[in-house]
Amino acid sequence: MAKKILIADDEPNIVTALEFLLQRNGYEVSIARNGEEALKGVEAYKPDLVLLDVMMPLHSGYEVCKRIRERPEWGHIKIVMLSAKGRDAEVNKGMALGADLYITKPFSTRELVDRIKSLLEPVSDSSQ
């Protein structure tokens, strides 16, 4: 079964590129264009991973990350924050709120897909 990814970003070019790339890599994708849609999307879509832009209308990515982490039933959801803000303070804030990864824009889409794969499909040693 395909892993589900919710892209929460208000930048249409980024959303289009990521959606195409992730679908091509076998993921099921849903889109949210602001923080409110992101929270509703997590509730309805039940993604395995959320790509979360930090600067979005209605709720920031930080707020959405915090709200996801407050719900125990969403504890398994991986969160990758995407931001043009790459200073240590912003990165530390994202990680402290529960993000699994914090990637600064601009980013390599190939590298992002590789990082997503490593979060969603960890290599297991138990296959021996």
N, C-alpha and C positions, 0 to 999 in steps of 0.2 A: 504494500500500500504506500502511495506517495506521501512524503512528509509535507505538511502544510505550513506555508509561510505567509504572514501578514506583513505587507509593506505599508508603513505609516509615514508618509512624506507628502508635503504640499508642493513639491517641485515636479511638474509634469514630465520633464525630460528624464529625470532620475528614475521616476516611477516606471515610465515606459521601458527604459533600458533594463532596469532590474527585473521587471516582470518578464520580459522576453528571455533574458539570460537564465533566470531561475526556472522558467517553464521548459526551456531547452535542456536544462540539466535534470529534468524529471520531477520537479517540485510542483505542487498545487499552490496557486497564488491567489491571494485576496488583497484588495487595496483599501486603504483608509487615507483620506486627504487632510485630516486634522486630528487633534487629540481626542475629541469626543467620539468620532467615528472609530478611532483606534480602540478605545475601551469597549465600544459596542461590538466591534469586530472580534475582539478577543473572546467576549462572552458568547457570540453566536457561532463563530467560525472554529473556535478551539484550536488555534495554530500550535505547531510544535516550536516555532520560532517567530519572533517579531523583529523586523528591521525598523528601527525607530529613529526618526529625525528628531534632533533636539529642539529646533526652532519651528514649531507648528502653531497654527491658530487654535484657539479654544482651550487646549491644555498643552503645555510643553512636553517634550519627550521625557524630561525628568519627572514630571508629574505622572505621566502615563506609566513609566517604569515603576515608580513608587507604588502606584495603585495596583499594578499587576502583582508586585511582590507582597502586598498586604493580604492577598487572597491565597490561602493554603492550597486550594484546588488548582491554582495556576502555577504552583511552584516548579513544575517540570518545564515550563515554557522558557526557552532560551531567548535572551534579549541582546540584540546587537544595536548599539546606538551609533548613529551616523551624524556627524556634525562638522561644520566649518570651523567651529571653536575647538582648537586643539591644545589650548594651554593646559598645563598640569592641573590647575584648579577645576576646570571643566571635566577633564578626564577622570580625576579623582572623585568628583561629585557623582558622575554617572556610575562608576564602579561601586561607590559606597551605597548607592540606591539599589544595587542589585543587577546591574548590567553584566552580561557574560563577556562582552567585548565592546570596545569603544574605538571606532574607526573614524579618522578625520577625512573630510572632503578636501580636495578631490582624492579619489581612491581608485585603485586598479580593480575593475570589475572581476577580472579573473582571480585576483587574490581574495576578493570578498567571497566569491563562490567557494574557493578552496577553504576559507575559514568557516563558512557556513557548513560545508560538508564535514569538517572536523568536529564541529559542535553537534551536528545531528546524527553523524554516523561514526561514533568513536570506535577506534580499533580495539578489539577485545582480545585478551590473552587466553580466555577460557576455551578457545576453539581447539586446544591441543588434546 
